[in-house]
Amino acid sequence: MVLEGSSEALCPSPSLELRPSCNKSQPSPTLGSGSQSHNALSPEDKEPIKYGELIVLGHNGSLASGDKGRRRSRLALYKRPKANGVKPDVIHNVSTPLVSKALSNKSQHSISFTLSRSHSVIVEYTHDPNTDMFQIGRSTESMIDFVVTDTTSSGGGGQGGANGEGGQSAQSTISRYACRIMCERSAPYTARIYAAGFDSSKNIFLGERAAKWRTSDGLMDGLTTNGVLVMHPVGEFVSEPAPGVWREISVCGNVFALRETRSAQQRGKLVGTIPCKAKKPARLYLLRSDGCVEVENESNMLQDGSLIDLCGATLLWRTPSGLRHTPTLKQLESLRQELNAARPQCPVGFNTLAFPSLAQRATIDKKQPWVYMNCGHVHGYHNWGFRKEKVGSSALALIGAGGTAPATTGDRECPMCRGVGPYVPLWLGCEGGLYLDAGPPTHAFCPCGHVCSEKTVQGWSQIPLPHGTHAFHAACPFCGTWLTGEQGHIKLIFQGPVD
């Protein structure tokens, strides 16, 4: 089968040593056969080591249909009992008739690059006892650790935004085997992302039409059809968050500028890579407006606040240290009770308002606080103040058992300041991992009405999230609704009890 072997790496790797393809005297260790020293729990450990957590944007704490098994809105990655990572081992140049035979070995991980009808390059991967591999994609097959489906973003408020229930598109644009994350099993437990995942036959196949190329040293790399985009925050995500630059990650983990369109066959410019036998990522020099030069690290290494876009769903990576700054579900419930204990009242009807329990976040309650989005004045629900010339045609949900919402919605006039704008119910953000701090819930995203801390709304309002083939929009992380208004958020003005 082997026509030609190579002693060079397929892609840059700090510890890669390819063996000649003809050397078969030493069998590769089977997956999951890591030594006892790599076990997830050592005798002195009290709990398993967590590498980090992946959170799907647009779901306020759980999927609309409920979190079930590997299909959920949030997944924690823990150190495995035995390592299952893989690394490049041998590279083969083969003729097409031999490709199917080369890919039929289901015990061998491999990546196949089809260059033409008569020529392919196949790279065999071998077991890596120093890493754990986690795969993400739309497929429900057992090799996928995190099953992700499309989240529908919205250009307006609407019921989907209010309820925080992301819908699903008719035809998915997420790959069945979208990407893989490799985590080092020893401190500091570095996590790296790569485009594409291995299928049920442990293969990654880049067909003739896929974007792929030979590198300057004669090796191979490529991109998936719709691409895997990554954006690392500038600075610390929990201190002074600022959006970075969206990049595309290749199958070999190299970093490229975005393609002209999402599925274009021409790759973007290479902006970062990890040199062989070097663990430090390459650096990109950026010229600031004031003339100073900033140095940015460009690599596939995930950090707290890194965003991963799979063309249909966007994931947030949070590290254990970053999650320590965010509120737990218990703390969010405590914040909700504190809000209700202050007995906010409608300044017109003087009825006491109350945020519904976290478990009832999808149902509008008759005591639900509502807000005028242009001014931030919080009221109880009332069926007046419409501006007829701007009334829309969408219907609101029932308000508990005590009454119904109007048949039409549109801009409303605030009775406190006469400001005109959207009038929507308020919802507490229930996914603590999306918070940038554990501050009090004083602000709301526009126009959906999800409530969280000031730092959280300010941070997410600055982040452009991919949409379609080349568009970007800032969106509410809890429901995916595109943000509107000058800032994308509003400070809430509550009326205290008159007694």
BELMO-V713947 format. One line per field, one symbol per residue. ss: DSSP state (A for helix, B for strand, O for the rest). A space follows every 10 residues. Layout:
BEGIN
ss->???
END
This chain:
BEGIN
ss->OOOOBBOOOO OOOOOOOOOO OOOOOOOOOO OOOOOAAAOO OOOOOOOOOB BBBBBBOOBO OOOOOOOBOO BOOBBBBBOO OOOOBBBBBB BBBBOAAAAA AAAOOOOOBB BBBBBBOOBB BBBBBBBBOO BBBBBBBOOO OOOOOBBOOO OOOBOOOAAA AAAOBOOOOO OOOOOOOOBB BBBBOOOOOO BBBBBOOOOO OOBBBBOOOO OBBBOOOOOB BBOOOOOBBB BOOBOOOOOO OBOOOOBBBO OOOOBBOOOO OOOOOOOOOB BBOOOOOOOO OBBBBBBOOO OOBBBBBBOO BOOOOBBBBO OOOBBBBBOA AAAOOOOOAA AAAAAAAAAA AOOOBOOOOO OBOOOOOAAA OOOOOOOOOB BBOOOOBBBO OOOOOBBBBB BOOOOOOBBO OOBBOOOOOB BBBOOOOOOB BOBBBOBBOO OAAAOOOOOO OOBBBOOOOB BBOAAAAAAA AOOBBBBOOO BBBBBOOOOO BBOOOOOOBB BOBOBOOOO
END
